[in-house]
């Protein structure tokens, strides 16, 4: 339960908070102990991988989908057609992926953010979605602290915002 909550907390930092009180200081990162960060990392990585595979299935299902509004005549006709059966078969891996991620994370809003924001960002990446950075020692109990964060979140860390590149 602890690692479920940590993984979902990391993903929930990506949401846009409407009030300043609940807004995260830094998107895509949380501060915790090194041991907890190392144990929570596989849960986050597994959830992102499952979501990426589900999104790939959704793209295949989009060719069988309809643009008609629900309960209209066009939608009812589509439901009786062969395209609906093909759509159901093509969308099933996405539904399964969302359910598996819900089981891993335990939070519907975290799953929604995972599929809408985080997984599309890492569509071209094969792994290594998180990084653990040592952050020192906590003064109250002298435990080692670390930051677990999603990679590619801060573009300036990779030198992309450092100005013009020579040769341009």
N, C-alpha and C positions, 0 to 999 in steps of 0.2 A: 504494500500500500504506500509506503514511503517513496519508493522509486516511481510508482505511478503518478503520485502527486508532484514529484519533482519534474518529471518529464512533461506533464501537462502544464505546470507552472512556467517552464521554459518556453513552451509553445504559446501560452497565453500572453507572454510579454510582447508578442507580435501584433496583438490586437490594438485597435485604435480606441483608446478610452475616451469617453465623452466628457468626463469630468477630470479635472486636474488631480484630484485626490487619489484616484485609482490608476492614473497613468504611470507606466513603468519609467524609471529613469533612463534606462538603455534598453532598446528593443533587442530581443534575441539573446539575452544573457541573464543569468542568475548567479548569486554569490552563495557558496555553501562550503562545506569542508571538502578536502581533497578526496577522502575515502568515499563520501556520498556522491561526489561528481563522477568518480571512476565507475561506481556501480550504476548510476543513472544513465550514463552515456550509451550503453548498448540498447536500452529501452527506446531512447530517442532515435538512434540510428535505425533500429528495426522498424519503428513506426514510419519514418520518412521513406524507407525503402518500400514498404508495403503500399504507402500512399502513391509513390511514383508509379508502381505497377498498375494500381487501380486507375490512375489518370490516363495511362496509355490505353486501357480498355475502354474508357469513356470516349476517347477520341475516335476509336473504331465504331462505337455505337452511334455516334452523331450522324452518320450517313443514313441510318434507318429511322431517325427521330422525326417528329413532326413539329411544325411551328404553330399549329392550330391551338387555340385556347382550349382548356379543359371543358368537357361537356358540350362542346359545339358539335354541329353535324359533321364537320370535317374531322374533328378529333375522334368521334364515334366511328366514322368510316375507317380511319387509320387503325383503330383498335381491332377492327374485324379483318384487317388486311394481313397479308403475310409479312409485311414490314414490321408490324408490331411484334410478332413472334421472333423475328431476327433481332429486333432491338432488345427484347427481353434477354435473349441468349448473349448478346454482346455486352449488355450493361451488368450482367450478373457478377463478373469479377470485381467491378467497382463497388457494388453493394457488399460483397464479401470482404473487400479490403477495408471499407468503412467500419464494418462490424468488428473485424480483427483489431483495427486501431482503437476502437472504442473499448474493447476488452483490455488492450495494452495500457491505454491512458486513463480510462474511467471518467472522461469529461467530454460531453457532446460539443461544447464550444471549442475545446482544444482540437478535437477531430475536425471540426469545420474549418478552423484556422489552418490546420495541417494540410487539408486538401485544397483550400482556396488560395493560400498565401505561400506556405513553406515548400510544399512538394513541387509546384511548378518552377520555383526558383532553382531547384536542384535537378531539373530534368536532364541536364547534360553531364551531371557529375556521377561518378560510379561509386562513391562512398566517401567516408570522412566528412560527415556533415557537421560535426561538432569539434570544438577545441577546448582543452582545459588549460587554463593559465594560472599558475601559482600566484597568490596575491598577498602572501605574508602570513603573519600570526595574529590571531584574535587576542586582544588584550585581556578580556575577561577570564578566559580559561586556557590560554596559550595553545590552542589547537590551530593546525595549519589550515589556511583558507585558500580556496581556489574559485575561479570564475569559470563556469561552463557556459559556452556561447556557441551560437550557430555561425559557421564560417561564412565568408562572403557577405556578412551583414554590414561590416564597416569597410567601405571601399577605400578609405584613406589609409587603412592598415596595409593594403597591398600596393600603395604608391600611386593609385589611379587619380587621386585628386591633387597631386603634387605639382601640377602645371604642365606646360607643353613638353612633349618628348622630343629629344634631339633627332633631327632628320625629318621632321614633319614640314 
